[in-house]
Amino acid sequence: MGHKLDIEETLEFCRESDERLSEIEWEYLSSKNPNSVRNEVLTYWGTHKE
């Protein structure tokens, strides 16, 4: 029930942190369930932070 909110909170957090993700990448993340989104985001930042 709160899945959409979880996704939007995750994406909002990441947009505030760093805006380098493309729209396609956001759409890809948004198409997953919230737990997968969080894992994808954490993996992305873990491998792309400088």
Residue frames as a rotation matrix with the C-alpha (Angstrom) as fourth column:
MET 1
0.572 0.820 0.000 0.00
0.820 -0.572 0.000 0.00
0.000 0.000 -1.000 0.00
GLY 2
0.764 -0.344 -0.546 2.86
-0.078 -0.889 0.451 2.37
-0.640 -0.302 -0.706 0.82
HIS 3
0.230 -0.735 0.638 5.04
0.811 0.507 0.291 1.10
-0.537 0.450 0.713 -2.01
LYS 4
0.459 -0.026 0.888 4.63
0.711 -0.589 -0.384 4.16
0.533 0.808 -0.252 -4.23
LEU 5
0.954 -0.096 0.283 5.49
-0.237 -0.820 0.521 6.45
0.182 -0.564 -0.806 -1.31
ASP 6
0.585 -0.783 0.209 8.59
0.194 0.386 0.902 4.37
-0.787 -0.487 0.378 -0.50
ILE 7
0.170 -0.503 0.848 9.75
0.981 0.172 -0.094 4.61
-0.099 0.847 0.522 -4.10
GLU 8
0.609 0.116 0.785 9.12
0.393 -0.903 -0.171 8.33
0.689 0.413 -0.596 -4.28
GLU 9
0.944 -0.316 0.097 10.89
-0.235 -0.437 0.868 8.93
-0.232 -0.842 -0.487 -0.96
THR 10
0.359 -0.849 0.389 13.87
0.557 0.529 0.640 6.92
-0.749 -0.013 0.663 -2.18
LEU 11
0.164 -0.271 0.949 14.05
0.952 -0.207 -0.224 8.76
0.257 0.940 0.224 -5.49
GLU 12
0.856 0.188 0.481 13.59
0.094 -0.973 0.212 12.14
0.507 -0.136 -0.851 -3.82
PHE 13
0.797 -0.604 -0.007 16.40
-0.007 -0.020 1.000 11.36
-0.604 -0.797 -0.020 -1.40
CYS 14
0.088 -0.803 0.590 18.70
0.803 0.408 0.435 10.37
-0.589 0.435 0.681 -4.24
ARG 15
0.426 0.097 0.899 17.79
0.732 -0.622 -0.280 13.39
0.532 0.777 -0.336 -6.35
GLU 16
0.974 -0.069 0.214 18.68
-0.178 -0.821 0.543 15.62
0.138 -0.567 -0.812 -3.41
SER 17
0.566 -0.802 0.189 21.93
0.147 0.324 0.935 13.72
-0.811 -0.502 0.301 -2.87
ASP 18
-0.612 -0.783 -0.108 23.07
-0.086 -0.070 0.994 13.63
-0.786 0.618 -0.025 -6.48
GLU 19
0.378 0.879 -0.292 21.27
-0.343 -0.160 -0.926 14.43
-0.860 0.450 0.242 -9.73
ARG 20
-0.502 -0.700 -0.508 23.41
-0.742 0.046 0.669 12.46
-0.445 0.713 -0.542 -12.18
LEU 21
-0.575 0.336 0.746 20.92
0.360 0.923 -0.139 9.66
-0.735 0.189 -0.652 -12.79
SER 22
-0.952 0.251 -0.173 19.16
-0.266 -0.406 0.874 9.90
0.149 0.879 0.453 -16.13
GLU 23
-0.148 0.981 0.126 15.39
-0.976 -0.125 -0.179 9.72
-0.160 -0.149 0.976 -16.57
ILE 24
0.239 0.198 -0.951 15.75
-0.538 0.842 0.040 6.24
0.808 0.502 0.308 -18.04
GLU 25
-0.692 -0.556 -0.461 17.58
0.088 0.569 -0.818 5.08
0.717 -0.606 -0.344 -14.95
TRP 26
-0.791 0.479 0.379 14.89
-0.564 -0.334 -0.755 6.60
-0.235 -0.812 0.534 -12.70
GLU 27
0.170 0.899 -0.403 12.18
-0.967 0.232 0.108 4.88
0.191 0.371 0.909 -14.74
TYR 28
-0.089 -0.307 -0.948 14.04
-0.196 0.938 -0.286 1.58
0.977 0.160 -0.143 -14.45
LEU 29
-0.954 -0.289 -0.078 14.32
0.028 0.172 -0.985 1.95
0.298 -0.942 -0.156 -10.69
SER 30
-0.564 0.797 0.216 10.70
-0.789 -0.444 -0.424 3.08
-0.242 -0.409 0.880 -10.38
SER 31
0.114 0.627 -0.771 9.50
-0.780 0.537 0.321 -0.05
0.615 0.565 0.550 -12.17
LYS 32
-0.527 -0.376 -0.762 10.87
0.124 0.853 -0.507 -2.25
0.841 -0.362 -0.402 -9.38
ASN 33
0.611 0.683 -0.399 9.37
0.505 0.051 0.862 -2.93
0.609 -0.728 -0.314 -5.97
PRO 34
0.848 -0.198 0.492 10.57
-0.393 -0.858 0.332 -0.65
0.356 -0.475 -0.805 -3.13
ASN 35
0.702 -0.631 0.331 13.05
-0.058 0.413 0.909 -3.10
-0.710 -0.657 0.254 -1.63
SER 36
0.336 -0.576 0.745 14.67
0.914 0.391 -0.111 -3.64
-0.227 0.718 0.658 -5.02
VAL 37
0.712 -0.050 0.701 14.70
0.274 -0.898 -0.343 0.11
0.647 0.436 -0.626 -5.60
ARG 38
0.869 -0.390 0.304 16.53
-0.471 -0.466 0.749 0.69
-0.151 -0.794 -0.589 -2.33
ASN 39
0.476 -0.718 0.507 19.02
0.341 0.683 0.647 -2.07
-0.811 -0.135 0.570 -3.12
GLU 40
0.449 -0.271 0.852 19.60
0.875 -0.059 -0.480 -0.74
0.180 0.961 0.211 -6.64
VAL 41
0.826 -0.082 0.558 20.12
-0.071 -0.997 -0.042 2.78
0.559 -0.005 -0.829 -5.33
LEU 42
0.762 -0.577 0.296 22.50
-0.375 -0.020 0.927 1.68
-0.529 -0.817 -0.231 -2.59
THR 43
0.366 -0.627 0.688 24.42
0.694 0.676 0.247 -0.42
-0.620 0.387 0.682 -5.12
TYR 44
0.615 -0.085 0.784 24.52
0.640 -0.526 -0.559 2.48
0.460 0.846 -0.270 -7.58
TRP 45
0.846 -0.292 0.447 25.85
-0.423 -0.876 0.229 4.96
0.325 -0.383 -0.865 -5.03
GLY 46
0.695 -0.603 0.392 28.27
-0.085 0.473 0.877 2.36
-0.714 -0.643 0.277 -3.67
THR 47
0.195 -0.621 0.759 29.83
0.829 0.518 0.210 1.90
-0.523 0.589 0.616 -7.10
HIS 48
0.302 -0.001 0.953 29.50
0.810 -0.528 -0.257 5.42
0.503 0.849 -0.158 -8.57
LYS 49
0.981 -0.023 -0.194 30.44
0.099 -0.797 0.596 7.75
-0.169 -0.604 -0.779 -5.72
GLU 50
0.519 -0.837 0.170 33.81
0.114 -0.129 -0.985 9.37
0.847 0.531 0.028 -6.31
